[in-house]
Amino acid sequence: MGRHRFNSFFKITMPMLKPINYLVITLGIIWSFQVFDLSYTMTNGGPGRSTVTLVMGIYNAAFKEYRMGYACAMAILLLIIILIINVVENVFFKEKEETAR
């Protein structure tokens, strides 16, 4: 009885949830890189620089230090990091293509 439920979960339920899991993981990763408002509002990056995120670093470089080129380079780096993670995720979630014969 228990073995049947275990098999049906991994052979039926999990494959059906694959698109949902893909979306949740993708959006979670993107949103985790965009954390700005809470750390900026509550601590402004302090104490020291312990709560500075990548997005807050981009903001500080662009609008506080007026280093627009550096901020642009950091934003492009953020884009590349998110794209690499997304490509790895696409490879992991890629469905096996079955050829019709």
C-alpha positions, -999 to +999 in steps of 0.1 A: +000+000+000+027+025+010+049+016-020+021+022-044+016+058-031+053+064-032+055+053-069+024+072-079+037+104-063+070+103-082+057+089-115+024+108-118+022+138-094+058+151-097+058+152-135+025+169-135+039+196-112+070+202-132+058+234-150+046+249-117+079+240-100+098+256-129+078+288-126+081+290-088+119+284-089+125+309-117+105+337-101+120+330-067+155+332-080+148+365-099+130+380-069+158+370-045+183+390-066+160+420-065+159+425-027+162+462-022+134+479-004+135+461+030+172+464+035+173+500+023+144+511+044+153+493+076+191+495+077+203+515+047+230+489+042+243+489+078+257+481+102+289+485+082+279+471+048+265+438+061+230+441+045+241+456+012+227+436-017+238+436-053+208+458-063+215+482-034+251+484-046+239+493-081+216+520-066+244+534-044+269+535-073+244+552-097+226+577-075+247+583-045+282+581-059+273+592-095+292+564-111+268+555-138+292+533-158+301+512-128+264+508-119+256+498-155+284+472-154+270+458-122+235+457-137+248+438-167+266+414-143+233+408-125+216+401-158+243+376-168+241+358-134+203+355-138+206+343-174+232+316-164+210+304-136+180+303-159+199+283-186+210+258-159+174+256-147+162+251-183+186+222-188+175+206-155+138+209-162+140+200-199+116+173-208+127+143-227+115+146-262+099+115-275+100+109-312+068+097-328+074+067-350 
